[in-house]
């Protein structure tokens, strides 16, 4: 069954928003001082480079699922998925506010680095562009799995990933300068 015109329009708008969010993240990442790129933003937090790598790994994991070769392993029971969806999903999709303290799963946990900024941002951009192409080609029944929320409809998964980028952009925009720098 083909998607309705409304669903197609919603997906196209979601893709455009997603592409803007990725471009904005990359532009913000380019502005970070070189000396701060591989430094944690706060004690116990990731560096801007690790955040970018986390996003790249998120794309590779979701793309694997869209192509039928893996994806996220769902780590919650069906009833817990329903509860988490009721408590958090609409808030995340509407406002981009994510619950605090949710750990990154193994599939998308970045290594310690260091990461070359230009190489990583190029790889992130390429993964993002390939993701957008795969969403455009995906069946209207395609889903994107989340490790705690379970399977999301394609449009909701796309929106979630868009909000995820914005969430992490907020983390790197406020990255402190290395000590001793103005």
ABEGO torsion letter per residue (X at the ends): XBBBAAAAAAAAAAAAAAAAAAAAAAAAAAABBAAAAABBABBGBBBAAAAAAAAAAAAAAAAAAAAGAEEBBBABBAAAAAAAAAAAAAAAAAAGBBBBGBBBBAAABBBAOBBBAAAAAAAAAAAAAAAAAAAAABBAABBBBBAAAEBBBAAAAAAAAAAAAAAAAAAAAABBBBBGBX
